[in-house]
Amino acid sequence: MPNQSSATRYSAVAQAFHWIIAALIVTQFVLANMADDLPIGVHKLALLARHKSFGMTVLMLAILRLLWRLKNPPPALPSGMSPLERMLARGTHIAFYVLLFAMPLTGWLMSSAKNYSVSWFGLFTWPNLIPKNENAFGLLRSTHDILSGVLFAIAVLHILAALKHHFWNKDDVLLRMLPFTKSENRQ
């Protein structure tokens, strides 16, 4: 069955969640950096509205991804990994899941604290989670900014680890998450 994880590969559904969320996170960084460089105005507000819509999309996909992961465990880690590498791999994945929830939630809370609406591509507006509060806004903005830096750092480490597995270890850790490829024991 194509949607079931095999012993050596992630399922097509897991791969789709991985790559769609990864693309959305890259989009989020681009939109946030573009908005930071703009003066207050219509163009900046439009970019931030798009950033919020994509952020809420990440949150919805993270919920679905977590539910999928609970029902469909991932393939086992390669037997050649050291205990430290196994701990780092598990810790990184846990951190990703925490950040996939924390980033959009802090953004949503931050907008709520400023009484700015969070629309989803103009189709509907999410309710404010907290009343207007400038102190909360400042704390949530700082938290959101710090978490974005942490997410960026973990993503870079994740990419470097995947490349290390592929080119140095010559195992199929990277291949089993790539669509349209076959995982084979490359050692």
C-alpha angles and dihedrals in degrees: 000000000000095000096054121091111239123211090267107026140053115242122256089252092052090047091050092051090048097050098038092050091045090053091048092051091052087049089051093054091048094048093046093049092047091050092048090059094052129086117241107283146100096300093051092047091050091052091048091049089053090046090054092047092051090045091055089047088055089051093051092046091047090056091050091044093052091049090050092048092051090055096037114043117208123251116278119269114257113277092233094066117111120236089254092053090048091050091048092048092051092043092050092051092048090049090051092053092048091049093046086062100032097052098056093037093053089046091050092046090047091053090046091052089055091043090240114147122242108215125184103227089312092294097106140343123242115228120254110260097205135018122261110291124160094198091052089047092055093047093046092047091052090047092049091049093048092047090051089056091048091048091050092050093048091047091053091049090047092053092046091049091051090050091047090053092049102043105023105029092030091213126134101250091117096040094054090063095044116094118230094025134102123233112226130165100264097184 
